[in-house]
Amino acid sequence: MQPILPFLPARIREMIEKLPKTALDALEEIRIREARSLEIVHDGESRFVTEGGALTVDPEAGYKPAKEDCAKLLDLLTNHSLYTFEEELRRGYITIAGGHRVGLAGKTVLERGEVKHIRDVAGFNIRIARAVRGVGAALLPAIWDESAGSVHQTLVISPPRQGKTTLVRDLARMISAGSQSVSGRDARRSQLARSGLRVGIVDERSEIAACYRGVPTFDVGPRTDVLDGCPKAEGMMMMIRSMSPDVLVVDEIGRPEDAAALQEALHAGVRVIATAHGRSVADVRDRPVMRRLLEERMFARLVELSRNRQAGARFTVWDANGNKVAEPAAERLREAGGTPC
């Protein structure tokens, strides 16, 4: 929470700081909407926050942020300069130190039919980023290509807020660190290269590595290089040319230029771990760009990720031909508490 608090208007910051420790430790989202009750999400449940910092299910009892609260929040998020955050406003979110993403809602301004930026911002969704070490350990054997000494080309699929970014961050860490990154039961089933591999992360939204002035604030491994804030398609080619990674990690692909860059990377012999939004492989296949990649069998492993409070995270892994490879549970994610994003 420490990187987030300075961005909150004083009155709202005081309410959040008064929340019960159990709620703060498991905080997933802070939703601030002008003239509507302040809301938090923790442990997968929604609650409203009263002016005294108590939690309630009654929306009428919650504190209702004023226009001044929202204006102050936007001012703090943009460091008192909306102009310098024009690109972020156009995309509808701002990423702050620590990899926390702040979604924005308001009046869109169009130019030639495309969103130029958002004004009259009256809704904010602060998503809390968390690193969960070991969450990828159960999955790694299912995506490891023993014959190549590397990972298979892998696509991780899940709806938002299920842990895709947390998962690929931990996979990057383990692949980069090598066999020393796992221990105990995980070490016995790990097939990691002993010395680790070179990993390149193209972190367009600054969420995977959460770089500050170019240096990752999350542990992404000792042999990992990060290209921060760079569009994925261009970044993948830059990373291949300049840093010669063994494995590339990218988040949320889906545009035609992403697909073209992925194909170039795969043809260059670089293994790729990517994520995409969807509830299942069938969902992803309904999108034209992704359908073409799947039909061409560009990914040797397709991972469906789901999560609930009782069972924690669960992976279902398929090969390119639609055969189920494995269905391991991510026990460490459930044990760690909180929610990844």
Helices and strands as residue ranges (DSSP letters): G 5-7, H 10-17, H 21-25, E 27-33, E 36-42, E 45-49, E 55-56, G 59-61, H 67-77, G 83-85, H 86-91, E 93-96, E 100-111, E 114-127, H 140-143, E 144-145, E 150-151, E 154-158, H 164-177, G 178-181, H 184-189, E 199-203, E 211-212, E 215-216, E 224-228, H 232-243, E 247-250, H 256-267, E 271-277, H 281-285, H 288-295, E 301-308, E 312-319, E 324-326, E 329-330, H 331-336
